[in-house]
Amino acid sequence: VSSGLEVAGWILHQLGKEAVIGAWLDDDEEANRTELETLIRLAHEGEVDVAVVGSEVLLRGELEPDALLALLREARERLPAQVPLTTADTRESFLAHPELLDAIDLVYVNYHPYWAGVAIENAVPTLAAWHDEMLEYAGATPVVVSEAGWPSAGGANGDAEAHQKAQLALAEEALAVVQHLAPPGVGARSLKEC
């Protein structure tokens, strides 16, 4: 939310959109404090509809789980009660740290089959299986796919190859599946049902 992004919520609201605003966290405690304070201030000004504290900070290993939990708990205490709180991370990070569920209102999960070495033809079925796993993990906590994608360049990773055709194939196939999901507010359905 720093470096000029403080106005993002206001701009989104002017456009009639929901403002999902994040505090970037890393291994710099002072910068983390600035990010969290800015996020909390903006939430109290009405410019935050969903507060995201950290994005893949566990995946990157820049914060220990206990440190992230402490920041999430502080944010929950200080944010307006009506502003949902989450952190965004990978499926693997959430599954390794189920204690995160007690500190968040929503699960914002990032799925990247390329980085798991999944071949493009298996990417959407893999996403479906991962999502079903996350729905089970989260129980009553809503699960939101906060990132999913495929690189357009960069070579191979296991059975996955980075190129524009694969990127487009994943986007088209995933979009076709998502269009069959229940609309927001109706409830999550298994991707396998689609």
Backbone as CSV, one residue per row, in Angstrom:
resi,resn,N_x,N_y,N_z,CA_x,CA_y,CA_z,C_x,C_y,C_z
1,VAL,0.808,-1.207,0.000,0.000,0.000,0.000,0.840,1.253,0.000
2,SER,2.136,1.139,0.007,2.967,2.343,0.022,3.449,2.643,-1.395
3,SER,4.303,3.614,-1.494,4.911,4.012,-2.773,3.880,4.458,-3.801
4,GLY,2.894,5.211,-3.337,1.900,5.756,-4.257,0.638,4.935,-4.405
5,LEU,0.620,3.733,-3.874,-0.565,2.888,-3.987,-1.626,3.200,-2.936
6,GLU,-1.355,4.167,-2.085,-2.308,4.518,-1.031,-3.646,4.980,-1.592
7,VAL,-3.663,5.452,-2.827,-4.905,5.958,-3.430,-5.681,4.869,-4.183
8,ALA,-5.153,3.664,-4.229,-5.790,2.593,-5.014,-7.221,2.330,-4.562
9,GLY,-7.461,2.259,-3.263,-8.808,2.002,-2.765,-9.775,3.091,-3.172
10,TRP,-9.351,4.332,-3.033,-10.198,5.457,-3.412,-10.543,5.391,-4.899
11,ILE,-9.539,5.125,-5.729,-9.768,5.038,-7.175,-10.735,3.906,-7.490
12,LEU,-10.522,2.745,-6.910,-11.410,1.610,-7.156,-12.840,1.928,-6.744
13,HIS,-13.007,2.582,-5.601,-14.358,2.950,-5.159,-15.000,3.957,-6.104
14,GLN,-14.217,4.877,-6.659,-14.754,5.835,-7.625,-15.267,5.120,-8.873
15,LEU,-14.663,3.976,-9.170,-15.070,3.181,-10.326,-16.162,2.173,-9.981
16,GLY,-16.610,2.190,-8.719,-17.655,1.267,-8.284,-17.165,-0.145,-8.037
17,LYS,-15.879,-0.303,-7.808,-15.272,-1.624,-7.603,-14.923,-1.848,-6.140
18,GLU,-14.782,-3.114,-5.776,-14.330,-3.482,-4.443,-12.818,-3.268,-4.368
19,ALA,-12.364,-2.800,-3.227,-10.933,-2.533,-3.036,-10.317,-3.606,-2.141
20,VAL,-9.584,-4.516,-2.751,-8.807,-5.517,-2.029,-7.402,-4.941,-1.939
21,ILE,-7.024,-4.514,-0.742,-5.780,-3.768,-0.558,-4.836,-4.587,0.315
22,GLY,-3.581,-4.652,-0.098,-2.616,-5.477,0.598,-1.466,-4.703,1.204
23,ALA,-0.982,-5.218,2.319,0.243,-4.732,2.949,1.354,-5.702,2.557
24,TRP,2.329,-5.223,1.806,3.452,-6.070,1.381,4.352,-6.313,2.581
25,LEU,4.639,-7.574,2.844,5.529,-7.940,3.943,6.753,-8.648,3.387
26,ASP,7.886,-8.422,4.051,9.107,-9.152,3.732,9.935,-9.256,5.004
27,ASP,11.236,-9.286,4.916,12.071,-9.446,6.108,12.503,-8.114,6.720
28,ASP,11.922,-7.015,6.261,12.238,-5.684,6.772,11.156,-5.260,7.763
29,GLU,11.449,-5.361,9.058,10.445,-5.074,10.089,9.924,-3.645,10.017
30,GLU,10.799,-2.697,9.743,10.373,-1.303,9.671,9.413,-1.079,8.494
31,ALA,9.744,-1.644,7.344,8.862,-1.526,6.179,7.536,-2.238,6.434
32,ASN,7.593,-3.387,7.102,6.364,-4.118,7.430,5.455,-3.278,8.325
33,ARG,6.062,-2.597,9.285,5.288,-1.745,10.197,4.610,-0.622,9.412
34,THR,5.339,0.005,8.505,4.772,1.078,7.680,3.617,0.551,6.840
35,GLU,3.795,-0.596,6.220,2.743,-1.194,5.392,1.489,-1.480,6.230
36,LEU,1.672,-2.097,7.390,0.525,-2.447,8.231,-0.195,-1.192,8.725
37,GLU,0.558,-0.206,9.180,-0.059,1.034,9.668,-0.844,1.733,8.554
38,THR,-0.292,1.736,7.343,-0.973,2.367,6.215,-2.261,1.617,5.876
39,LEU,-2.195,0.304,5.841,-3.379,-0.507,5.563,-4.479,-0.253,6.590
40,ILE,-4.118,-0.220,7.857,-5.099,0.012,8.923,-5.699,1.409,8.802
41,ARG,-4.866,2.402,8.540,-5.370,3.773,8.366,-6.353,3.847,7.206
42,LEU,-5.989,3.257,6.067,-6.863,3.281,4.898,-8.175,2.551,5.167
43,ALA,-8.123,1.476,5.923,-9.348,0.739,6.266,-10.273,1.610,7.107
44,HIS,-9.714,2.340,8.051,-10.529,3.227,8.884,-11.069,4.421,8.093
45,GLU,-10.412,4.758,6.989,-10.898,5.822,6.106,-11.940,5.293,5.118
46,GLY,-12.229,3.987,5.182,-13.238,3.392,4.306,-12.749,3.012,2.929
47,GLU,-11.437,2.952,2.741,-10.879,2.680,1.416,-10.439,1.233,1.222
48,VAL,-10.769,0.338,2.168,-10.372,-1.068,2.096,-11.612,-1.927,2.311
49,ASP,-11.916,-2.783,1.346,-13.031,-3.717,1.494,-12.557,-5.084,1.969
50,VAL,-11.355,-5.472,1.580,-10.700,-6.690,2.057,-9.246,-6.317,2.318
51,ALA,-8.744,-6.674,3.498,-7.358,-6.380,3.870,-6.511,-7.644,3.725
52,VAL,-5.449,-7.539,2.941,-4.530,-8.655,2.714,-3.202,-8.297,3.377
53,VAL,-2.826,-9.074,4.372,-1.574,-8.830,5.096,-0.559,-9.879,4.656
54,GLY,0.290,-9.491,3.721,1.326,-10.384,3.212,0.887,-11.115,1.959
55,SER,1.822,-11.306,1.046,1.602,-12.069,-0.176,2.796,-12.984,-0.404
56,GLU,2.565,-14.264,-0.207,3.588,-15.303,-0.377,4.816,-15.074,0.493
57,VAL,4.627,-14.436,1.622,5.750,-14.181,2.524,6.270,-15.484,3.144
58,LEU,5.395,-16.465,3.345,5.849,-17.767,3.851,6.564,-18.539,2.750
59,LEU,6.018,-18.509,1.545,6.668,-19.173,0.416,8.092,-18.654,0.236
60,ARG,8.248,-17.355,0.298,9.576,-16.750,0.112,10.481,-16.934,1.329
61,GLY,9.915,-17.362,2.457,10.702,-17.566,3.665,11.175,-16.275,4.302
62,GLU,10.482,-15.171,4.042,10.918,-13.882,4.569,10.333,-13.570,5.943
63,LEU,9.310,-14.317,6.341,8.786,-14.228,7.709,8.532,-15.632,8.205
64,GLU,8.753,-15.835,9.485,8.384,-17.096,10.115,6.869,-17.094,10.332
65,PRO,6.238,-18.250,10.354,4.788,-18.301,10.562,4.322,-17.562,11.813
66,ASP,5.066,-17.660,12.912,4.656,-16.967,14.141,4.662,-15.450,13.970
67,ALA,5.618,-14.937,13.212,5.679,-13.496,12.976,4.505,-13.041,12.109
68,LEU,4.171,-13.825,11.082,3.014,-13.499,10.257,1.740,-13.559,11.089
69,LEU,1.604,-14.586,11.912,0.417,-14.702,12.768,0.287,-13.508,13.701
70,ALA,1.388,-13.046,14.249,1.341,-11.883,15.145,0.841,-10.648,14.393
71,LEU,1.310,-10.449,13.167,0.858,-9.303,12.378,-0.615,-9.444,11.992
72,LEU,-1.041,-10.652,11.665,-2.454,-10.876,11.347,-3.337,-10.614,12.564
73,ARG,-2.910,-11.081,13.716,-3.706,-10.859,14.935,-3.782,-9.371,15.282
74,GLU,-2.665,-8.687,15.127,-2.679,-7.245,15.367,-3.626,-6.546,14.391
75,ALA,-3.542,-6.934,13.122,-4.417,-6.326,12.123,-5.881,-6.575,12.462
76,ARG,-6.214,-7.798,12.874,-7.610,-8.114,13.205,-8.107,-7.249,14.354
77,GLU,-7.247,-7.024,15.345,-7.623,-6.203,16.504,-7.837,-4.749,16.108
78,ARG,-7.103,-4.262,15.128,-7.105,-2.837,14.816,-7.930,-2.450,13.592
79,LEU,-8.234,-3.405,12.733,-9.049,-3.118,11.551,-10.514,-2.972,11.949
80,PRO,-11.287,-2.209,11.178,-12.726,-2.196,11.422,-13.279,-3.623,11.314
81,ALA,-14.219,-3.955,12.173,-14.745,-5.322,12.249,-15.333,-5.793,10.928
82,GLN,-15.887,-4.878,10.129,-16.545,-5.275,8.885,-15.577,-5.544,7.741
83,VAL,-14.286,-5.277,7.932,-13.294,-5.498,6.872,-12.703,-6.896,7.027
84,PRO,-12.994,-7.791,6.079,-12.405,-9.128,6.151,-10.879,-9.062,6.031
85,LEU,-10.224,-9.975,6.729,-8.763,-10.036,6.778,-8.282,-11.358,6.211
86,THR,-7.187,-11.295,5.456,-6.571,-12.509,4.942,-5.088,-12.286,4.724
87,THR,-4.414,-13.352,4.349,-3.073,-13.304,3.789,-3.134,-14.124,2.516
88,ALA,-2.303,-13.832,1.553,-2.271,-14.592,0.304,-1.010,-15.435,0.289
89,ASP,-1.190,-16.714,-0.003,-0.016,-17.585,-0.100,-0.381,-18.812,-0.917
90,THR,0.579,-19.676,-1.091,0.364,-20.876,-1.890,-0.374,-21.939,-1.080
91,ARG,-0.928,-22.870,-1.808,-1.603,-24.016,-1.204,-0.661,-24.720,-0.220
92,GLU,0.560,-24.904,-0.636,1.523,-25.610,0.214,1.762,-24.865,1.525
93,SER,1.850,-23.548,1.458,2.071,-22.755,2.670,0.889,-22.864,3.623
94,PHE,-0.333,-22.787,3.080,-1.509,-22.918,3.940,-1.585,-24.309,4.564
95,LEU,-1.382,-25.351,3.762,-1.481,-26.710,4.288,-0.425,-26.980,5.355
96,ALA,0.742,-26.381,5.214,1.810,-26.564,6.203,1.558,-25.782,7.485
97,HIS,0.644,-24.793,7.416,0.399,-23.918,8.573,-1.098,-23.732,8.816
98,PRO,-1.775,-24.793,9.264,-3.224,-24.696,9.485,-3.596,-23.673,10.556
99,GLU,-2.642,-23.271,11.378,-2.915,-22.258,12.398,-3.298,-20.914,11.780
100,LEU,-2.987,-20.712,10.500,-3.374,-19.473,9.825,-4.886,-19.297,9.789
101,LEU,-5.616,-20.408,9.699,-7.079,-20.327,9.597,-7.705,-19.585,10.768
102,ASP,-7.113,-19.681,11.947,-7.679,-19.005,13.121,-7.486,-17.493,13.077
103,ALA,-6.635,-17.012,12.175,-6.308,-15.585,12.152,-6.898,-14.852,10.948
104,ILE,-7.568,-15.574,10.046,-8.068,-14.944,8.820,-9.555,-15.216,8.628
105,ASP,-10.175,-14.349,7.835,-11.603,-14.483,7.526,-11.839,-15.150,6.183
106,LEU,-10.849,-15.098,5.307,-10.902,-15.667,3.963,-9.562,-16.319,3.676
107,VAL,-9.561,-17.366,2.862,-8.309,-17.961,2.398,-8.054,-17.431,0.989
108,TYR,-6.985,-16.672,0.817,-6.559,-16.206,-0.506,-5.397,-17.096,-0.939
109,VAL,-5.685,-18.011,-1.864,-4.696,-19.016,-2.241,-4.207,-18.775,-3.662
110,ASN,-2.909,-18.985,-3.856,-2.265,-18.824,-5.155,-1.914,-20.206,-5.708
111,TYR,-2.376,-20.477,-6.931,-2.103,-21.755,-7.601,-1.226,-21.498,-8.823
112,HIS,-0.088,-22.177,-8.884,0.808,-22.034,-10.032,1.311,-23.412,-10.457
113,PRO,0.543,-24.096,-11.322,0.946,-25.454,-11.711,2.290,-25.514,-12.424
114,TYR,2.670,-24.456,-13.116,3.981,-24.447,-13.777,5.088,-24.663,-12.754
115,TRP,5.028,-23.940,-11.635,6.089,-24.032,-10.640,6.086,-25.375,-9.926
116,ALA,4.986,-26.130,-10.058,4.934,-27.488,-9.505,5.383,-28.513,-10.541
117,GLY,5.747,-28.049,-11.738,6.233,-28.953,-12.775,5.135,-29.738,-13.464
118,VAL,3.906,-29.247,-13.428,2.755,-29.936,-14.018,2.677,-29.622,-15.514
119,ALA,2.517,-30.649,-16.343,2.369,-30.447,-17.781,1.084,-29.671,-18.050
120,ILE,1.076,-28.861,-19.084,-0.066,-27.993,-19.376,-1.356,-28.791,-19.542
121,GLU,-1.297,-29.972,-20.148,-2.523,-30.749,-20.342,-3.119,-31.251,-19.024
122,ASN,-2.337,-31.224,-17.967,-2.833,-31.631,-16.641,-3.064,-30.448,-15.706
123,ALA,-2.848,-29.241,-16.203,-2.896,-28.071,-15.329,-4.275,-27.823,-14.730
124,VAL,-5.325,-27.806,-15.533,-6.651,-27.508,-14.987,-7.147,-28.635,-14.081
125,PRO,-7.003,-29.906,-14.450,-7.385,-30.948,-13.480,-6.587,-30.845,-12.169
126,THR,-5.334,-30.453,-12.267,-4.528,-30.261,-11.060,-5.067,-29.092,-10.246
127,LEU,-5.401,-27.984,-10.913,-6.000,-26.846,-10.210,-7.284,-27.275,-9.502
128,ALA,-8.098,-28.073,-10.181,-9.356,-28.539,-9.588,-9.090,-29.370,-8.330
129,ALA,-8.127,-30.266,-8.415,-7.795,-31.098,-7.255,-7.253,-30.243,-6.115
130,TRP,-6.389,-29.300,-6.436,-5.834,-28.411,-5.408,-6.941,-27.592,-4.757
131,HIS,-7.863,-27.095,-5.584,-8.935,-26.265,-5.033,-9.851,-27.088,-4.120
132,ASP,-10.170,-28.285,-4.543,-10.981,-29.152,-3.680,-10.268,-29.422,-2.356
133,GLU,-8.967,-29.615,-2.422,-8.170,-29.818,-1.217,-8.238,-28.590,-0.303
134,MET,-8.175,-27.412,-0.910,-8.240,-26.182,-0.113,-9.627,-25.964,0.479
135,LEU,-10.682,-26.322,-0.262,-12.040,-26.212,0.290,-12.186,-27.098,1.520
136,GLU,-11.634,-28.294,1.445,-11.683,-29.202,2.599,-10.860,-28.651,3.755
137,TYR,-9.678,-28.159,3.458,-8.796,-27.564,4.470,-9.488,-26.417,5.188
138,ALA,-10.148,-25.556,4.423,-10.704,-24.325,4.973,-12.012,-24.531,5.724
139,GLY,-12.698,-25.617,5.468,-13.971,-25.838,6.145,-14.959,-24.733,5.799
140,ALA,-15.426,-24.013,6.805,-16.418,-22.951,6.607,-15.794,-21.632,6.148
141,THR,-14.477,-21.535,6.167,-13.811,-20.293,5.746,-13.822,-20.211,4.219
142,PRO,-14.335,-19.114,3.646,-14.364,-18.994,2.183,-12.966,-19.041,1.571
143,VAL,-12.869,-19.681,0.417,-11.603,-19.795,-0.318,-11.708,-18.972,-1.595
144,VAL,-10.745,-18.087,-1.798,-10.679,-17.234,-2.985,-9.372,-17.549,-3.706
145,VAL,-9.456,-17.796,-5.002,-8.241,-17.973,-5.800,-7.701,-16.575,-6.073
146,SER,-6.603,-16.238,-5.413,-6.051,-14.892,-5.544,-5.039,-14.783,-6.675
147,GLU,-4.458,-15.886,-7.073,-3.548,-15.920,-8.224,-3.616,-17.298,-8.848
148,ALA,-3.532,-17.330,-10.147,-3.338,-18.565,-10.902,-2.767,-18.138,-12.237
149,GLY,-1.870,-18.920,-12.761,-1.314,-18.500,-14.036,-0.225,-19.420,-14.536
150,TRP,0.338,-19.001,-15.649,1.365,-19.758,-16.351,2.268,-18.754,-17.049
151,PRO,3.584,-18.920,-16.963,4.474,-17.953,-17.625,4.487,-18.123,-19.141
152,SER,4.697,-17.022,-19.823,4.745,-17.040,-21.287,6.147,-17.338,-21.817
153,ALA,7.137,-17.281,-20.949,8.514,-17.534,-21.361,9.311,-17.979,-20.142
154,GLY,10.440,-18.636,-20.398,11.306,-18.988,-19.293,11.791,-20.413,-19.271
155,GLY,11.414,-21.233,-20.228,11.934,-22.584,-20.278,11.058,-23.590,-19.568
156,ALA,11.650,-24.723,-19.254,10.905,-25.842,-18.672,11.135,-25.931,-17.172
157,ASN,10.135,-26.487,-16.500,10.212,-26.811,-15.076,9.522,-28.157,-14.917
158,GLY,10.299,-29.217,-14.820,9.714,-30.552,-14.798,8.998,-30.804,-16.110
159,ASP,7.729,-31.213,-16.045,6.932,-31.454,-17.252,6.292,-30.178,-17.799
160,ALA,6.458,-29.078,-17.097,5.852,-27.806,-17.510,6.801,-27.030,-18.404
161,GLU,6.248,-26.478,-19.486,7.039,-25.637,-20.386,6.399,-24.254,-20.469
162,ALA,7.220,-23.246,-20.302,6.739,-21.868,-20.345,6.717,-21.370,-21.784
163,HIS,5.517,-21.075,-22.262,5.371,-20.432,-23.562,3.964,-19.863,-23.672
164,GLN,3.778,-18.976,-24.642,2.504,-18.260,-24.770,1.333,-19.184,-25.075
165,LYS,1.542,-20.242,-25.879,0.447,-21.163,-26.194,-0.050,-21.856,-24.924
166,ALA,0.873,-22.265,-24.077,0.476,-22.917,-22.821,-0.245,-21.923,-21.921
167,GLN,0.254,-20.706,-21.866,-0.378,-19.675,-21.048,-1.816,-19.435,-21.498
168,LEU,-2.021,-19.310,-22.801,-3.352,-19.085,-23.344,-4.248,-20.302,-23.114
169,ALA,-3.701,-21.496,-23.293,-4.492,-22.718,-23.081,-4.985,-22.805,-21.641
170,LEU,-4.116,-22.512,-20.695,-4.529,-22.550,-19.297,-5.610,-21.507,-19.034
171,ALA,-5.407,-20.301,-19.533,-6.389,-19.235,-19.306,-7.746,-19.600,-19.892
172,GLU,-7.781,-20.100,-21.112,-9.055,-20.436,-21.759,-9.752,-21.592,-21.054
173,GLU,-9.012,-22.647,-20.744,-9.629,-23.807,-20.104,-10.080,-23.474,-18.684
174,ALA,-9.268,-22.747,-17.955,-9.642,-22.367,-16.591,-10.856,-21.447,-16.601
175,LEU,-10.913,-20.511,-17.548,-12.052,-19.612,-17.635,-13.335,-20.388,-17.921
176,ALA,-13.269,-21.372,-18.799,-14.441,-22.183,-19.105,-14.946,-22.898,-17.855
177,VAL,-14.033,-23.377,-17.030,-14.422,-24.056,-15.788,-15.011,-23.057,-14.801
178,VAL,-14.360,-21.930,-14.627,-14.801,-20.926,-13.658,-16.194,-20.407,-14.003
179,GLN,-16.524,-20.299,-15.267,-17.837,-19.802,-15.666,-18.965,-20.700,-15.181
180,HIS,-18.641,-21.938,-14.809,-19.653,-22.865,-14.300,-19.762,-22.835,-12.775
181,LEU,-18.881,-22.103,-12.126,-18.916,-22.043,-10.665,-20.075,-21.179,-10.199
182,ALA,-20.484,-21.421,-8.971,-21.528,-20.588,-8.375,-21.031,-19.157,-8.276
183,PRO,-21.907,-18.183,-8.469,-21.496,-16.785,-8.351,-21.112,-16.444,-6.923
184,PRO,-20.346,-15.356,-6.728,-19.949,-14.963,-5.374,-21.173,-14.808,-4.470
185,GLY,-21.026,-15.275,-3.255,-22.096,-15.156,-2.280,-23.034,-16.344,-2.257
186,VAL,-22.976,-17.200,-3.278,-23.866,-18.354,-3.329,-23.227,-19.544,-2.631
187,GLY,-21.914,-19.624,-2.645,-21.219,-20.718,-1.989,-20.266,-21.396,-2.954
188,ALA,-19.248,-21.985,-2.415,-18.232,-22.636,-3.241,-18.712,-24.013,-3.647
189,ARG,-18.407,-24.371,-4.884,-18.663,-25.712,-5.390,-17.335,-26.302,-5.788
190,SER,-17.290,-27.609,-5.839,-16.103,-28.295,-6.272,-15.879,-28.049,-7.753
191,LEU,-14.640,-27.825,-8.155,-14.340,-27.675,-9.565,-14.608,-28.978,-10.316
192,LYS,-14.551,-30.115,-9.608,-14.802,-31.400,-10.261,-16.248,-31.517,-10.723
193,GLU,-17.170,-30.739,-10.143,-18.576,-30.779,-10.545,-18.805,-30.103,-11.883
194,CYS,-17.843,-29.307,-12.331,-18.049,-28.510,-13.552,-17.730,-29.289,-14.794
